[in-house]
Amino acid sequence: MLRRSGVYIIASIILLFAVTHIIFSPAEHSPRTIIPTMIGGSAFLLMTTSIVLSTRLNYLEDWFGGLDRMYQVHRVAGVFAAILVLIHMISAPKTLPLDADPDLYSVFPSAVLGKIALVLLVIGLFLALNRKIGYSRWRPTHKSMVLVYLLATGHFLTAPGLFFQLSSPSGIVLIIAVVIGVPCAFYTVLGMNKRTSLPFTIEAVNNLERATELVLKATDKMPEFKPGQFAFLEIEGSGWDEPHPFTISSSPQENRLRFTVKVLGDWTRKVREELEPGRQALIRGPYGRFDYEKAGDRQVWLAGGIGITPFLSMIRAMDNKNNKEIYLLYAAREQKDALYLEELTGKIASLPQVSIVPIYSEQGCFARVDIMKKKLPDPLNSYDFFLCGPKPMIDGIRADLYKEGVPRPRIHTEAFEFR
Ligand SMILES: Cc1cc2nc3c(=O)[nH]c(=O)nc-3n(C[C@H](O)[C@H](O)[C@H](O)COP(=O)(O)OP(=O)(O)OC[C@H]3O[C@@H](n4cnc5c(N)ncnc54)[C@H](O)[C@@H]3O)c2cc1C
């Protein structure tokens, strides 16, 4: 669930900027100048938001409710920034006032920087929102958005004072944004977040049905994590490219990290076909707020296929002190696709409050709200829901649960997709 504190903070900063910009504008500035610059400044603050969120700094997760929610806000901020930039450009005065010295202002590249930034922003957003572009090709193009940010910074820092005054209260808000945003931009683009990664050795690569289990041994130390959290896995060596997110499927008590990787594209296929034990890896995390312990006492966990991984970690870590009544609905094509079913069934037999209900599509049983109603003893709004799996499935079930009257804060999701 999106926690709103982060969004409220961003909205308050933009509001503060807009209000101070209007109230403290020099008397000689006309509305024709004040409004477009206010729109442009707001766009810059949204871009800064997007840049700050792209750092994936762990402590920001608390303000937004998890990394996936941070990415949602990152995306929305980017889109709104582009719209505002466009309005800013259309509405900004095109000519200098009559009493301004044209020679003096011709040396400022402000307008040129702004126009280049706009063109790159529109191209960048088109690429970012185009799902046909594969992730590994999309990622480097997306990083070029940092250039847009630097151009936008140059644009307003060099804006002629008769359009925008840096020493005004709203100017100071933008300068503070630059002081935060520019280091964040470099932090992201130079991959400095690697420094917070922990080194591991891949100890075992186990082939499962349409998936691969990786067992990793810490070279230095194990990260502290809660069941349900995920981490970025980066395999060292040429051809392995960028880090990929995977849920940690082991329990925190184990002195190894386990990931279960389903083949979905080139990278995951390479894991299955080429990865050998002994290779070095970096782990960055943990991330995520998919935490059943903080939710109500009666819960439904729905796993769609490989979406079993967070629940696997939760069950592996669980003992008899668990006081939640849990129904784990495990949706798979058929029994042989239900990974770890035997282990889960064995462990759940010793947990009186937990039951597992397999749902096989080959038998005409699907991960749908009508099937849930049949399988659960009480009405749907008696439970908290934890949904994990492919994004279309999660989105569909969440929408149906709302329709059934399950309140929004009681539906917790982990969709295996950020874009
Ligand atoms: C929070 C989270 C937890 C996940 N946990 C698991 C898990 O436990 N087991 C599992 O099998 N899969 C998990 N996934 C999905 C897994 O990350 C992708 O299947 C994998 O990265 C696909 O890579 P690919 O190159 O093989 O496929 P591609 O075809 O290139 O990508 C398929 C989709 O995966 C996403 N993706 C690809 N590369 C990346 C990347 N570097 N960073 C972020 N997203 C990327 C994109 O949305 C892309 O559209 C998880 C995803 C997320 C977001």
The ligand as an SDF file (V2000), in Angstrom:
LIG
                    3D

 53 58  0  0  0  0  0  0  0  0999 V2000
   10.1000   -6.8800   -6.0270 C   0  0  0  0  0  0  0  0  0  0  0  0
   10.3450   -7.9730   -7.0150 C   0  0  0  0  0  0  0  0  0  0  0  0
   10.5710   -9.2710   -6.5670 C   0  0  0  0  0  0  0  0  0  0  0  0
   10.7730  -10.3020   -7.4890 C   0  0  0  0  0  0  0  0  0  0  0  0
   10.9820  -11.5660   -7.0300 N   0  0  0  0  0  0  0  0  0  0  0  0
   11.1410  -12.5700   -7.9190 C   0  0  0  0  0  0  0  0  0  0  0  0
   11.3540  -13.9130   -7.4800 C   0  0  0  0  0  0  0  0  0  0  0  0
   11.4090  -14.2260   -6.2830 O   0  0  0  0  0  0  0  0  0  0  0  0
   11.5120  -14.8660   -8.4260 N   0  0  0  0  0  0  0  0  0  0  0  0
   11.4590  -14.5780   -9.7580 C   0  0  0  0  0  0  0  0  0  0  0  0
   11.6150  -15.4840  -10.5730 O   0  0  0  0  0  0  0  0  0  0  0  0
   11.2480  -13.3200  -10.2050 N   0  0  0  0  0  0  0  0  0  0  0  0
   11.1060  -12.3230   -9.3160 C   0  0  0  0  0  0  0  0  0  0  0  0
   10.9350  -11.0410   -9.7830 N   0  0  0  0  0  0  0  0  0  0  0  0
   10.9130  -10.7970  -11.2290 C   0  0  0  0  0  0  0  0  0  0  0  0
   12.3410  -10.7500  -11.7820 C   0  0  0  0  0  0  0  0  0  0  0  0
   13.0220   -9.6050  -11.2890 O   0  0  0  0  0  0  0  0  0  0  0  0
   12.3050  -10.6620  -13.2910 C   0  0  0  0  0  0  0  0  0  0  0  0
   11.6350  -11.8070  -13.7600 O   0  0  0  0  0  0  0  0  0  0  0  0
   13.6620  -10.6690  -13.9070 C   0  0  0  0  0  0  0  0  0  0  0  0
   14.3720   -9.5100  -13.5400 O   0  0  0  0  0  0  0  0  0  0  0  0
   13.4990  -10.7490  -15.4140 C   0  0  0  0  0  0  0  0  0  0  0  0
   14.7140  -10.5230  -16.0660 O   0  0  0  0  0  0  0  0  0  0  0  0
   14.9680  -11.0410  -17.5680 P   0  0  0  0  0  0  0  0  0  0  0  0
   16.0340  -10.1930  -18.1500 O   0  0  0  0  0  0  0  0  0  0  0  0
   15.1760  -12.5020  -17.5890 O   0  0  0  0  0  0  0  0  0  0  0  0
   13.6070  -10.7990  -18.2940 O   0  0  0  0  0  0  0  0  0  0  0  0
   13.1280   -9.5640  -19.1720 P   0  0  0  0  0  0  0  0  0  0  0  0
   12.2270  -10.1410  -20.2250 O   0  0  0  0  0  0  0  0  0  0  0  0
   14.2430   -8.6910  -19.5820 O   0  0  0  0  0  0  0  0  0  0  0  0
   12.2690   -8.7600  -18.1330 O   0  0  0  0  0  0  0  0  0  0  0  0
   10.9750   -9.1300  -17.7860 C   0  0  0  0  0  0  0  0  0  0  0  0
   10.4540   -8.0400  -16.8400 C   0  0  0  0  0  0  0  0  0  0  0  0
   11.2100   -8.0950  -15.6190 O   0  0  0  0  0  0  0  0  0  0  0  0
   11.5180   -6.7580  -15.1630 C   0  0  0  0  0  0  0  0  0  0  0  0
   12.9750   -6.6000  -15.0880 N   0  0  0  0  0  0  0  0  0  0  0  0
   13.8830   -7.1030  -15.9430 C   0  0  0  0  0  0  0  0  0  0  0  0
   15.1170   -6.7660  -15.5600 N   0  0  0  0  0  0  0  0  0  0  0  0
   14.9670   -6.0340  -14.4520 C   0  0  0  0  0  0  0  0  0  0  0  0
   15.8810   -5.3650  -13.5730 C   0  0  0  0  0  0  0  0  0  0  0  0
   17.1840   -5.4200  -13.7790 N   0  0  0  0  0  0  0  0  0  0  0  0
   15.3860   -4.6640  -12.5390 N   0  0  0  0  0  0  0  0  0  0  0  0
   14.0620   -4.5910  -12.3450 C   0  0  0  0  0  0  0  0  0  0  0  0
   13.1490   -5.2050  -13.1040 N   0  0  0  0  0  0  0  0  0  0  0  0
   13.5940   -5.9190  -14.1510 C   0  0  0  0  0  0  0  0  0  0  0  0
   10.8850   -5.8040  -16.1320 C   0  0  0  0  0  0  0  0  0  0  0  0
    9.6260   -5.4300  -15.6170 O   0  0  0  0  0  0  0  0  0  0  0  0
   10.6930   -6.6030  -17.3770 C   0  0  0  0  0  0  0  0  0  0  0  0
    9.5860   -6.1480  -18.1060 O   0  0  0  0  0  0  0  0  0  0  0  0
   10.7560  -10.0140   -8.8770 C   0  0  0  0  0  0  0  0  0  0  0  0
   10.5490   -8.7090   -9.3120 C   0  0  0  0  0  0  0  0  0  0  0  0
   10.3490   -7.7000   -8.4010 C   0  0  0  0  0  0  0  0  0  0  0  0
   10.1250   -6.3100   -8.8950 C   0  0  0  0  0  0  0  0  0  0  0  0
  1  2  1  0
  2  3  1  0
  2 52  2  0
  3  4  2  0
  4  5  1  0
  4 50  1  0
  5  6  2  0
  6  7  1  0
  6 13  1  0
  7  8  2  0
  7  9  1  0
  9 10  1  0
 10 11  2  0
 10 12  1  0
 12 13  2  0
 13 14  1  0
 14 15  1  0
 14 50  1  0
 15 16  1  0
 16 17  1  0
 16 18  1  0
 18 19  1  0
 18 20  1  0
 20 21  1  0
 20 22  1  0
 22 23  1  0
 23 24  1  0
 24 25  2  0
 24 26  1  0
 24 27  1  0
 27 28  1  0
 28 29  2  0
 28 30  1  0
 28 31  1  0
 31 32  1  0
 32 33  1  0
 33 34  1  0
 33 48  1  0
 34 35  1  0
 35 36  1  0
 35 46  1  0
 36 37  1  0
 36 45  1  0
 37 38  2  0
 38 39  1  0
 39 40  1  0
 39 45  2  0
 40 41  1  0
 40 42  2  0
 42 43  1  0
 43 44  2  0
 44 45  1  0
 46 47  1  0
 46 48  1  0
 48 49  1  0
 50 51  2  0
 51 52  1  0
 52 53  1  0
M  END
$$$$
